Amino acid sequence: MTPWSELTPEKQLQLRMDYQTHLDSLPPTCSLDDKVSAFAEWLASRDVAFSIEDVSPKRSRK
């Protein structure tokens, strides 16, 4: 898997735009953990590794 941080900004943007189409079909959530988990799962199916550290390197899981 390719780490998210190793993707070019252009590739990250394209993946975020592609994900938005998928996201529009899901029920809304306010949970950052749920959002990160869903995005990470979607990216994993595209051979990209993503975690909460990619959102904010200072944030840690509790």
N, C-alpha and C positions, 0 to 999 in steps of 0.2 A: 504494500500500500504506500502511496505517496503522502507524506505529511502535508497537511493544509498549508503550513508555513513555507513549504518549498514550492508552492504553486505561484505562478506569476500573478500580479494584481489583476491582469486581464482575465486569466483563467478563473480566479476566485470570483470575480464579478459575474462572469458567464454562468458559473455554477449557482451563484446566489439568484440570478435571474431565472434560471431553469427551475430551481427549487421553489421559487415563488408560485409558479404555475401549480406545482404539486401541493404547496402549502394552502393555496386557495380552496382546495378540495377537502381540507381537514377541519375539524372543529377548532375554534379558537381556544387558546390557553394563555394564562398569565404567568405560568411557571417557567422560569428560565431553564431549570433543569429539564423539564419536558421538551422545551423547544430545542435545547442543545442535543438531547438524546435523539429526537426525531431527525434533526439535520444530520447528525453523525451517522445514523442508520442509513439515511438516504445517500449520503456521500460514500459510505462503505460499499454500497452496491455499485459504485462508480470507481472503486479502488482508491479512495481518498480517506485518510485517517484524520479525524477531527475530534477535539475534546474541549472541555470547559476552559482549559488553559489557552486555547486559541481565541476564545472570546475575550478573556482578560487574564493575562499571565499572573496577576496578583491574587485572583480569586482561587480559593481552594475548596475542594469538596469537604463537606462536614459529615 
